[in-house]
């Protein structure tokens, strides 16, 4: 085993030493301090100790995290540290919140008044269902993203989106009088067998309240529970965890109070203080201090430390050995002026391009270009492709992938019925734009798919569109819509369009099955996500800071640091993504 430092060693041995009087540990763990190593090494040491002292030992350590990616990193660490002589699956369970809750909710669905075979709705399906189910509310606009996100998460918690002044956004405020009605409708949908990701925690909590016997079984199954990224937990997730720990189990909460950026999803700045109060007299605080990631990059380490401690002066920033600070000169910083904004971006995109390493220097590296908002993300991705012929990689969220899979299932059902040529065209281009990042393919526009018809393809000049037109014509003769889609996706895959390789891989895997079952397709989807979580990042990624959380890049390019700094903890999260080199861009007039 890798030799731990004194801080790590204390935590690893805490529950196996006779002097461990407190059953709960709260560990403040900044990035680069070896949190994952410490968590896994603690689980291994705890298991070895119990096996040695009790040959009949049959309990587990539960390691709970927030994402599939984080779960994969923990599993990798267990594979490195764990002896091959022990069946670790028997003693250590690594999972994320949704997967853990889902396991029990699915097993006891009928006990909860739900159907046996529950279907998790994609975001797209759920949004459409809400449009129909909430049509009785005059104020509900199904196309309003903030209204939908507030409404669909109500069973998990009332996460009201706020303005910059801290007030509830006006469109959401209109719906608050209907809150209980909306919750009743969601429960009705769930009883019909259709459930959303955000509902699963509610039913897990309901299950634990309803069955003391099951709660006892779970509490007895895990005698040590380790929480990863605890600062990001919602109120309901927090209540469930404390319920599982109960009055006797041991627990370790790993947290970084400075990475709390999900307040809009129920994460609270008071989470750690509440934890201390809840386990008063039973909890001990520790901190991982020594940073291993930046042993030879003290300038990055010092900058990160200053930002964490609040001593960083954004006006006094200079380049150093591993940090390059670039001032992007513009005529003015009035982003509300279209002319100024266009000028700012025109200058920025060329500065970013010229600062990128040459291909031979970056081909085995990961580069994260981190922006404050999605507008900059979209503009930079487009510029890299269209003006500099650089394909950026995509980190898909689970929602996008789930939407595509559910849409594919619906499309494959249509093979059994008759559809017209216009509908087929819209279906084909829906999947084409799912697997490419281009905004336009000839005369076909991503944002105007509802306007696509067979007539749209009659006078096209682009060869790829002419070929797709021939596929549609053939499909209308032999009624083989599936073949039409397969041929179209194959054609796109061999084109010069900017391919989203992750989604292309997923779609191709699903389309291999000409005869299908929904269960089989969902198995393919879950396996795809599992394998993706283990994959090392390589290439150029353009994303917002929130999307970068939980990931690390060899090189980080930080766009408009001043704007990022305005939101608490966001700059710290952005800076903590870097492993080797940091490039910072700031506007100057």
C-alpha positions in Angstrom: 0.0 0.0 0.0 1.1 3.6 -0.7 2.5 5.1 2.5 0.0 7.6 3.9 1.0 10.9 5.4 0.3 11.5 9.2 -3.0 13.2 8.5 -4.3 10.4 6.3 -2.9 7.7 8.7 -4.9 9.2 11.6 -8.1 8.9 9.6 -7.3 5.4 8.2 -6.7 4.0 11.6 -9.3 6.0 13.6 -12.0 3.3 13.9 -9.5 0.5 14.5 -7.7 2.2 17.4 -8.9 1.7 21.0 -8.9 5.4 21.7 -11.6 6.3 19.0 -14.2 7.6 21.4 -16.4 9.3 18.7 -18.2 7.3 16.1 -18.4 10.1 13.5 -15.6 11.9 11.7 -16.0 15.1 9.7 -13.0 15.5 7.4 -12.4 18.8 5.6 -10.6 17.6 2.4 -9.5 20.2 -0.1 -8.6 19.1 -3.7 -5.3 17.3 -4.1 -5.0 16.1 -0.5 -5.7 12.5 -1.3 -9.4 12.2 -0.2 -10.2 9.3 -2.4 -7.1 7.4 -1.3 -7.9 8.1 2.3 -11.5 7.0 2.0 -10.6 3.7 0.3 -7.6 3.0 2.5 -9.9 3.5 5.6 -12.5 1.0 4.2 -9.8 -1.6 3.5 -8.1 -1.2 6.9 -11.5 -1.3 8.7 -12.4 -4.5 6.8 -9.1 -6.2 7.5 -9.3 -5.3 11.2 -12.8 -6.8 11.5 -12.0 -9.9 9.5 -9.0 -10.5 11.7 -10.8 -10.0 15.0 -14.0 -11.9 13.9 -13.7 -14.8 11.5 -17.6 -14.7 11.1 -17.6 -11.0 10.2 -20.2 -10.4 7.4 -20.9 -6.6 7.4 -20.0 -4.0 4.8 -18.5 -0.6 4.4 -20.8 1.6 2.3 -19.0 4.4 0.3 -21.6 6.8 -1.0 -20.8 9.4 -3.7 -22.7 11.8 -6.0 -21.9 10.7 -9.5 -20.9 7.7 -11.7 -17.6 9.4 -12.4 -16.7 9.7 -8.7 -17.8 6.1 -8.1 -15.5 5.0 -10.9 -12.5 6.9 -9.4 -13.1 5.2 -6.0 -13.4 1.8 -7.7 -10.1 2.4 -9.5 -8.5 3.2 -6.1 -9.8 0.1 -4.5 -8.4 -2.0 -7.4 -5.0 -0.4 -6.8 -4.9 -0.7 -3.0 -6.9 -3.8 -2.4 -5.3 -7.3 -2.0 -6.3 -9.9 -4.6 -6.8 -12.4 -1.8 -10.0 -10.6 -0.6 -13.4 -10.5 -2.3 -13.9 -6.8 -1.8 -17.5 -6.9 -3.3 -18.4 -8.9 -0.2 -17.2 -6.2 2.2 -17.1 -2.8 0.5 -20.1 -1.4 -1.5 -19.3 1.7 -3.7 -22.3 3.4 -5.2 -23.9 6.8 -5.8 -27.0 8.2 -4.2 -29.5 7.6 -7.0 -28.3 4.0 -7.6 -28.4 3.2 -3.9 -31.9 4.6 -3.4 -33.2 3.1 -6.6 -32.2 -0.4 -5.5 -34.5 -0.3 -2.5 -37.3 1.7 -4.1 -37.5 -0.8 -7.0 -37.4 -3.8 -4.7 -40.2 -2.4 -2.5 -42.2 -0.5 -5.1 -45.5 -2.3 -4.5 -45.1 -1.8 -0.8 -44.9 1.9 -1.5 -48.1 1.9 -3.6 -46.1 2.0 -6.9 -46.1 -0.5 -9.9 -43.7 -3.3 -9.9 -42.0 -2.3 -13.2 -41.1 1.3 -12.8 -39.8 3.3 -15.7 -37.5 6.3 -15.2 -38.7 9.0 -17.5 -36.2 11.0 -19.6 -36.2 14.7 -19.1 -37.8 15.2 -22.4 -40.6 12.7 -21.6 -41.2 14.2 -18.2 -41.3 17.8 -19.6 -44.0 16.8 -22.1 -46.0 15.0 -19.4 -45.8 18.1 -17.3 -47.1 20.2 -20.2 -50.2 18.0 -20.4 -50.7 17.3 -16.6 -50.3 21.0 -15.6 -52.3 22.5 -18.3 -55.0 23.4 -15.7 -52.5 26.0 -14.3 -52.8 29.2 -16.4 -49.4 30.4 -15.2 -47.5 27.2 -16.1 -45.4 27.6 -19.3 -44.1 24.2 -20.3 -41.3 25.8 -22.3 -40.1 27.8 -19.2 -37.0 25.9 -18.0 -37.0 27.5 -14.5 -40.7 26.7 -14.0 -40.2 23.1 -15.1 -37.1 22.4 -13.0 -38.7 23.9 -9.9 -41.9 21.9 -10.4 -40.4 18.5 -11.3 -38.1 18.4 -8.3 -40.7 19.2 -5.7 -40.8 15.8 -4.1 -37.1 16.0 -3.4 -37.2 19.6 -2.2 -38.5 23.1 -2.8 -35.4 24.5 -4.7 -36.6 27.9 -5.7 -34.4 29.6 -8.3 -33.4 33.0 -7.2 -32.5 36.3 -8.9 -29.1 37.9 -8.2 -30.8 40.0 -5.6 -31.9 36.8 -3.7 -35.6 37.0 -4.6 -37.6 34.1 -6.1 -37.7 34.4 -9.8 -41.0 35.9 -11.0 -42.1 33.0 -13.2 -41.6 30.5 -10.4 -43.3 32.7 -7.8 -46.5 32.5 -9.9 -46.6 28.7 -9.3 -46.0 28.6 -5.6 -49.7 28.6 -4.7 -50.1 25.4 -6.8 -47.2 23.6 -5.1 -49.2 20.9 -3.3 -51.4 20.3 -6.5 -48.2 19.7 -8.5 -46.8 17.3 -5.9 -50.1 15.3 -6.0 -49.8 15.1 -9.8 -46.2 13.9 -9.7 -47.3 11.2 -7.2 -50.1 10.2 -9.5 -47.6 9.9 -12.4 -45.4 7.7 -10.2 -48.3 5.5 -9.3 -48.9 5.0 -13.0 -45.4 3.6 -13.3 -43.5 6.6 -14.5 -41.0 8.2 -12.2 -38.3 10.9 -12.4 -34.8 10.8 -11.0 -35.6 13.6 -8.6 -38.5 11.5 -7.1 -36.4 8.5 -6.0 -35.0 10.1 -2.9 -38.6 10.9 -1.7 -39.6 7.3 -2.0 -36.5 6.1 -0.2 -37.3 8.4 2.7 -40.9 7.3 2.7 -39.7 3.7 2.7 -37.4 4.2 5.7 -40.2 5.9 7.6 -42.7 3.2 6.8 -40.7 0.1 7.5 -38.6 0.1 10.7 -37.8 -3.6 10.0 -36.1 -2.6 6.7 -34.3 0.3 8.3 -32.9 -2.1 10.9 -31.7 -4.5 8.2 -29.9 -1.7 6.3 -28.3 -0.3 9.5 -27.2 -3.8 10.4 -25.7 -4.4 7.0 -23.4 -1.4 7.0 -21.4 -0.7 10.2 -19.3 2.0 8.5 -20.7 4.6 6.1 -18.3 6.9 4.2 -19.8 10.0 2.5 -18.0 11.7 -0.4 -18.5 15.4 -1.2 -21.0 15.7 1.6 -21.3 19.5 1.2 -23.3 19.0 -2.0 -26.0 16.8 -0.4 -29.6 18.1 -0.4 -31.7 18.3 2.8 -33.5 15.1 1.9 -30.3 13.1 1.1 -28.9 14.4 4.3 -31.9 13.1 6.3 -31.7 9.7 4.7 -28.0 9.3 5.4 -28.5 10.3 9.1 -31.4 7.8 9.3 -29.1 5.0 7.9 -26.3 5.8 10.3 -28.8 5.6 13.2 -27.6 5.5 16.8 -24.8 3.0 16.6 -23.0 3.0 13.2 -19.7 4.7 12.5 -19.5 7.3 9.7 -17.0 9.5 7.9 -18.2 12.6 6.2 -15.6 14.0 3.6 -16.4 17.5 2.6 -14.9 20.7 1.2 -16.9 23.7 2.4 -15.2 25.8 -0.3 -16.6 23.6 -3.1 -20.3 24.2 -2.2 -21.7 25.5 -5.5 -25.0 23.6 -5.7 -27.1 25.8 -3.4 -29.8 25.9 -6.1 -30.2 22.2 -5.7 -30.5 22.2 -1.9 -26.9 22.1 -0.8 -26.6 24.4 2.2 -23.7 26.4 3.5 -25.0 25.4 7.0 -24.7 21.7 6.2 -21.4 21.2 8.1 -22.5 23.2 11.2 -25.8 21.2 11.3 -23.8 18.0 11.2 -21.7 19.1 14.2 -24.8 20.0 16.1 -26.6 16.7 15.2 -23.8 14.5 16.5 -22.6 16.7 19.3 -20.4 14.7 21.7 -20.1 11.9 19.1 -18.2 13.7 16.3 -14.6 14.7 15.8 -13.3 17.1 13.2 -10.1 16.5 11.1 -8.6 18.2 8.1 -6.4 16.9 5.3 -3.9 19.7 4.7 -0.9 18.4 2.8 -1.5 18.9 -1.0 0.1 16.1 -3.1 -1.1 17.2 -6.5 1.2 20.2 -6.8 4.5 19.0 -5.4 6.4 20.6 -8.2 3.9 23.4 -8.9 4.0 25.6 -5.8 2.7 28.6 -7.7 -0.6 26.8 -8.5 -0.8 25.5 -5.0 -0.2 28.9 -3.4 -2.9 30.6 -5.7 -5.4 27.9 -4.8 -4.6 28.3 -1.1 -5.1 32.1 -1.3 -8.5 31.7 -3.1 -9.6 29.1 -0.5 -8.6 31.4 2.4 -10.1 34.5 0.8 -6.7 36.4 0.6 -6.4 36.3 -3.2 -6.4 39.7 -4.7 -7.8 39.5 -8.2 -6.3 42.8 -9.2 -2.7 41.6 -8.4 -2.4 38.6 -10.5 0.9 37.8 -12.4 2.2 35.0 -14.6 4.6 32.5 -13.0 6.3 29.2 -14.0 3.0 27.2 -14.3 0.5 30.0 -14.6 0.1 32.3 -17.5 -2.0 35.4 -17.1 -3.3 37.0 -20.2 -5.0 40.4 -20.4 -7.5 40.5 -23.3 -7.8 44.1 -24.4 -11.3 45.2 -25.4 -13.0 48.6 -26.2 -15.4 48.2 -23.3 -16.9 45.6 -21.0 -20.6 46.4 -21.4 -21.9 42.9 -22.1 -25.4 44.3 -22.6 -24.1 46.0 -25.8 -24.3 43.5 -28.6 -21.5 45.4 -30.4 -19.1 45.3 -27.4 -20.0 41.6 -26.7 -19.2 40.6 -30.3 -15.9 42.5 -30.1 -15.0 40.9 -26.8 -15.6 37.4 -28.2 -13.8 38.1 -31.5 -10.7 39.1 -29.6 -11.0 36.2 -27.1 -11.3 33.4 -29.5 -8.1 34.3 -31.3 -6.2 34.7 -28.0 -7.5 31.2 -26.8 -6.5 29.6 -30.1 -3.0 31.0 -30.1 -2.4 29.9 -26.5 -3.4 26.3 -27.2 -0.4 23.9 -27.3 0.6 22.5 -30.7 -1.2 19.2 -31.5 1.9 17.0 -30.8 2.1 18.6 -27.3 -1.5 18.1 -26.5 -2.5 14.9 -28.2 -2.2 12.8 -25.0 -3.3 15.6 -22.7 -6.7 16.9 -21.4 -7.4 20.6 -21.8 -10.4 22.1 -20.0 -11.6 25.6 -21.2 -13.8 26.7 -18.4 -16.3 29.5 -18.9 -18.8 31.2 -16.6 -21.9 30.6 -18.7 -23.1 28.5 -21.6 -23.1 31.4 -24.1 -19.3 31.5 -24.0 -19.1 27.7 -24.1 -21.2 27.6 -27.3 -19.4 30.4 -29.0 -15.9 29.0 -28.3 -16.9 25.4 -29.4 -18.3 26.8 -32.6 -15.2 29.0 -33.3 -12.7 26.2 -32.6 -14.5 24.0 -35.2 -15.5 26.4 -37.9 -12.6 28.9 -37.8 -9.7 26.8 -36.5 -10.7 23.2 -37.5 -10.4 21.9 -33.9 -12.9 19.4 -32.7 -13.7 19.8 -29.0 -14.8 16.9 -27.0 -18.1 16.7 -25.2 -18.9 15.7 -21.7 -22.6 14.7 -21.9 -24.8 14.8 -19.0 -27.0 11.8 -18.2 -30.1 13.7 -19.2 -29.0 14.1 -22.8 -28.1 10.5 -23.1 -31.3 9.3 -21.4 -33.4 11.4 -23.7 -31.7 9.9 -26.8 -32.2 6.3 -25.5 -35.9 6.9 -24.7 -36.4 8.6 -28.0 -34.8 5.6 -29.8 -37.1 3.2 -28.0 -40.1 5.2 -29.2 -38.7 5.4 -32.8 -38.3 1.6 -32.9 -41.9 1.2 -31.8 -42.9 3.2 -34.9 -41.4 0.5 -37.1 -44.6 -1.4 -36.3 -46.9 1.4 -37.7 -47.1 3.6 -40.7 -45.5 7.1 -40.6 -45.4 9.7 -43.4 -42.2 11.0 -45.1 -42.3 14.3 -43.2 -42.4 12.6 -39.8 -39.6 10.3 -40.8 -37.4 13.2 -41.9 -37.9 14.9 -38.6 -37.1 11.7 -36.7 -33.9 11.1 -38.7 -32.6 14.6 -38.2 -33.4 14.5 -34.5 -30.9 11.7 -34.1 -28.4 13.2 -36.5 -28.3 16.4 -34.4 -28.0 14.3 -31.3 -24.7 12.8 -32.5 -23.2 16.0 -34.1 -22.3 19.3 -32.6 -22.9 21.3 -35.8 -25.7 23.9 -35.7 -26.5 23.4 -39.4 -26.1 20.7 -42.0 -26.5 22.5 -45.3 -30.0 24.1 -45.2 -31.2 22.0 -42.2 -31.0 23.9 -38.9 -30.7 22.2 -35.5 -33.1 24.8 -33.9 -35.8 24.4 -36.6 -36.4 20.7 -36.6 -40.2 21.2 -36.5 -39.9 22.9 -39.9 -38.1 19.9 -41.5 -40.1 18.1 -44.1 -39.4 15.9 -47.1 -39.7 19.1 -49.2 -36.7 20.4 -47.3 -34.6 17.8 -49.0 -35.9 18.1 -52.5 -33.6 21.0 -53.6 -30.6 20.5 -51.4 -27.1 20.9 -52.8 -25.1 19.1 -50.1 -24.3 15.5 -51.1 -24.9 14.2 -47.6 -28.4 15.6 -47.6 -29.1 14.1 -51.1 -28.1 10.7 -49.8 -30.3 11.0 -46.8 -33.2 12.0 -49.1 -32.6 8.7 -51.1 -32.7 6.7 -47.8 -36.1 8.3 -46.9 -37.5 7.6 -50.4 -36.4 4.0 -50.1 -37.9 3.7 -46.6 -41.3 5.0 -47.8 -41.4 2.1 -50.3 -40.4 -0.8 -48.1 -41.6 0.7 -44.8 -38.2 0.0 -43.2 -37.7 3.1 -41.1 -35.1 1.4 -38.9 -32.8 0.7 -41.9 -33.2 4.4 -42.9 -32.0 5.6 -39.5 -29.1 3.1 -39.4 -27.9 4.1 -42.9 -28.2 7.8 -42.0 -26.2 7.5 -38.8 -23.5 5.4 -40.6 -23.3 8.1 -43.3 -22.9 10.9 -40.6 -20.3 8.9 -38.8 -18.1 8.9 -41.9 -18.6 12.6 -42.7 -16.5 15.7 -41.8 -19.1 16.9 -39.4 -18.2 17.6 -35.8 -19.1 14.3 -34.2 -20.2 13.9 -30.6 -18.3 10.6 -30.3 -19.9 9.5 -27.0 -23.4 9.8 -28.2 -22.5 8.4 -31.6 -21.1 5.3 -29.8 -24.3 4.9 -27.7 -26.6 5.3 -30.7 -24.6 2.8 -32.8 -24.7 0.3 -29.9 -28.5 0.6 -29.6 -29.0 0.3 -33.4 -27.2 -3.0 -33.6 -30.4 -4.6 -32.3 -32.9 -4.8 -35.1 -35.1 -6.7 -32.7 -35.1 -5.2 -29.3 -36.5 -5.2 -25.8 -36.6 -2.1 -23.7 -34.8 -3.9 -20.9 -32.0 -4.8 -23.2 -31.6 -1.3 -24.5 -31.5 0.1 -20.9 -28.9 -2.5 -20.0 -26.8 -1.2 -23.0 -27.3 2.3 -21.7 -26.2 1.5 -18.2 -23.2 -0.4 -19.3 -22.2 2.5 -21.6 -22.4 5.0 -18.8 -20.4 2.7 -16.5 -17.6 2.2 -18.9 -17.6 5.9 -19.8 -17.0 6.8 -16.1 -13.7 4.9 -16.1 -12.4 6.6 -19.2 -9.5 9.1 -18.9 -10.2 12.5 -20.4 -8.2 13.4 -23.5 -8.6 16.2 -25.9 -10.1 19.7 -25.6 -13.2 20.2 -23.6 -15.2 23.5 -23.5 -17.6 23.6 -20.6 -18.9 25.8 -17.8 -17.4 25.6 -14.3 -20.4 23.7 -12.9 -19.9 20.9 -15.5 -16.2 20.7 -14.6 -16.9 19.7 -11.0 -15.5 16.3 -10.1 -13.1 16.3 -13.1 -9.4 17.3 -13.5 -7.6 18.5 -16.6 -3.9 18.6 -17.4 -4.3 22.2 -18.6 -7.0 24.5 -17.5 -7.9 27.7 -19.5 -10.0 30.0 -17.3 -12.2 32.4 -19.3 -13.2 35.7 -17.6 -11.9 35.0 -14.1 -13.4 38.3 -12.8 -17.0 37.2 -13.6 -16.4 33.7 -12.2 -15.1 35.3 -9.0 -18.4 37.0 -8.3 -20.1 33.8 -7.3 -19.0 32.3 -4.0 -16.6 29.3 -4.3 -16.9 29.1 -8.1 -13.3 30.5 -8.7 -12.0 28.0 -6.2 -13.7 25.1 -7.9 -12.4 26.2 -11.3 -8.8 26.6 -10.2 -8.9 23.2 -8.4 -9.5 21.4 -11.7 -5.9 22.0 -12.9 -3.1 19.4 -12.7 -0.2 20.9 -14.6 -0.7 24.3 -16.2 -3.1 27.2 -15.7 -3.9 29.9 -18.3 -6.1 32.7 -17.1 -7.9 35.2 -19.4 -9.2 38.5 -18.0 -10.8 41.5 -19.9 -9.1 44.8 -19.7 -10.4 48.0 -21.2 
